Amino acid sequence: MTHRCDALLVGAGIMGATLARLLRQLDPALEVVVLERLPALAAESSAALNNAGTGHAANCELNYTPQAADGSVPISKALAINASFELSLQFWASLVERGELQDPAAFIRAVPHLSFVWGEANVAFLRRRWEALNATPQFAGMQWSGDSAQLREWMPLVMDGRRLDQPLAATRVARGTDVNFGALSAALLEGLDVRLQHEVVGLERGGAGWRVEARQSDGSTACFEAPFVFLGAGGGALPLLQRSGIPEARQYGAFPVSGQWLVCRNPEVIAGHNAKVYGKAAVGAPPMSVPHLDTRWIEGQRALLFGPYAGFSTRFLKQGSLWDLAGSVKPFNLLPSLQVGASNFDLVRYLVGQVLQSPEQRLESLRQFLPEARGDDWELAVAGQRVQIIKQVDGRGCLQMGTEVVSSADGSLAALLGASPGASTAVQTMVEVLQRCWPERFAGSGWPEQLRTLIPGWGMDLGADPDHLAALRSRADAALGLGVG
Ligand SMILES: Cc1cc2nc3c(=O)[nH]c(=O)nc-3n(C[C@H](O)[C@H](O)[C@H](O)COP(=O)(O)OP(=O)(O)OC[C@H]3O[C@@H](n4cnc5c(N)ncnc54)[C@H](O)[C@@H]3O)c2cc1C
């Protein structure tokens, strides 16, 4: 028997969950089905311990403001990411106000965001970054300090035992967040039609749009038909996109990067630190491997994680197959993939170096942040897989660190590829999917008006009216219990 629905979403991570909830809000009459291969919701990249849980608002991530060749610090990417995260906050806040999301403390907490650097050149860079950002309404609350007493107040354990005979500086944004994207995904999917242990193995045009086959836990196959399919399968999205046969898929390949954390087991150390402290990436490191020391909130408990240490695995999903990478290489993306390998030698060398690190070397990296860290207090945990995009640009393969929505020309199928800034921008990205794939709903005032009620900053320049921005922020903070002044 074939199950027909209006929208079939593959993957119960934060992307599928966000899209499913948006559709439910915009048109409750639509039949939306979510298919998930695992026996649990959001158990891949969106699971709390598989990602860093940073509500990426560009407060502290130095890779969003790389220094230009002339020494200036362009901030346009930081402003865009900040604005995008505001939309996520506003959407979650509206759902809380409507009683559709309960207990925001289960998925979001206020945790200050700091960038911390040492050495003259890095301090000068951070100062220029702060001056540029602080002059905008979006980052007007960002604090700067090069004073060791102030730095100690902000992050006592990071300063304990630190050499003070070198320039040190930090910026701090009190209104930072830690987000448990796993708990949030589960909350967004509550009450919706989610079929666990349904692994999509077949995808072809037919019927009312797309025919989809899913393998169930007993080995039997369930069949679905829908005029719209979204591939929110995380690392599993590229293989499914290739299976769809749409010509747009031929531009893409993928490069997986795995990760590991050190997780603190000492309650005293965990209690002594309350911040996400981001540093500068090592030479050759991919931008998402910037080391950071993070206060986390997981299942109501405070935790402390350091990392990520990057690594290499040929899997596209943490619970995927070692053959994933080989299976994704097709005649049309072989050359671009080889070009990326050859032209990113620094990255390859960095990843090999990370894989070969000894426990002592990992502890040494941690001690750059916590000089008095003791190895016994920390244990290694495996993070999620990130599958970076290889895209053909002007006939050459380019490695891209962002995310990208790929859709068929007729809008009947869309997929999300890539990893960063990822979960934090899920709301804006999923609205983009809707705009591309359901244009008729945006032609009139119906969906746009509803979206503006749900996400009041949608379509606005948030930096244009500081008073309005402040009002939007206080409303979101109040609903989400962020309690930051
Ligand atoms: C180490 C690390 C740190 C990160 N840190 C941050 C951070 O601090 N802040 C942030 O915003 N983002 C962060 N990210 C990125 C973020 O985790 C991802 O962008 C986000 O979780 C992706 O969500 P998703 O729903 O697309 O994928 P996922 O959460 O991976 O969900 C995809 C789902 O699809 C399912 N699936 C796959 N194939 C199939 C199939 N064939 N059939 C059915 N189901 C299938 C999977 O089982 C999975 O449940 C980080 C990622 C990593 C790996």
The ligand as a Gaussian input file, in Angstrom:
#p B3LYP/6-31G(d) Opt

LIG

0 1
 C       31.159000      18.610000      15.826000
 C       30.018000      19.480000      15.421000
 C       29.780000      20.680000      16.076000
 C       28.719000      21.505000      15.684000
 N       28.462000      22.621000      16.396000
 C       27.392000      23.386000      16.091000
 C       27.055000      24.489000      16.905000
 O       27.703000      24.760000      17.913000
 N       25.975000      25.242000      16.557000
 C       25.246000      24.955000      15.441000
 O       24.313000      25.697000      15.163000
 N       25.542000      23.908000      14.651000
 C       26.578000      23.106000      14.959000
 N       26.878000      22.014000      14.202000
 C       26.089000      21.757000      12.986000
 C       24.756000      21.122000      13.339000
 O       24.931000      20.073000      14.249000
 C       24.106000      20.621000      12.061000
 O       24.094000      21.654000      11.096000
 C       22.665000      20.195000      12.272000
 O       22.538000      19.361000      13.396000
 C       22.202000      19.471000      11.024000
 O       20.866000      19.097000      11.208000
 P       20.191000      18.139000      10.183000
 O       18.787000      17.970000      10.609000
 O       20.448000      18.619000       8.789000
 O       21.036000      16.773000      10.283000
 P       21.046000      15.637000      11.402000
 O       20.836000      16.145000      12.756000
 O       22.269000      14.818000      11.146000
 O       19.755000      14.798000      11.047000
 C       19.663000      14.056000       9.854000
 C       18.750000      12.887000      10.148000
 O       18.481000      12.209000       8.935000
 C       18.499000      10.818000       9.189000
 N       18.757000      10.129000       7.923000
 C       19.895000      10.105000       7.206000
 N       19.733000       9.358000       6.092000
 C       18.449000       8.917000       6.114000
 C       17.687000       8.085000       5.249000
 N       18.202000       7.568000       4.105000
 N       16.399000       7.816000       5.587000
 C       15.838000       8.338000       6.716000
 N       16.536000       9.110000       7.582000
 C       17.819000       9.401000       7.278000
 C       19.609000      10.665000      10.205000
 O       19.506000       9.446000      10.930000
 C       19.401000      11.879000      11.083000
 O       18.541000      11.633000      12.170000
 C       27.896000      21.144000      14.584000
 C       28.119000      19.924000      13.929000
 C       29.149000      19.090000      14.352000
 C       29.321000      17.771000      13.681000

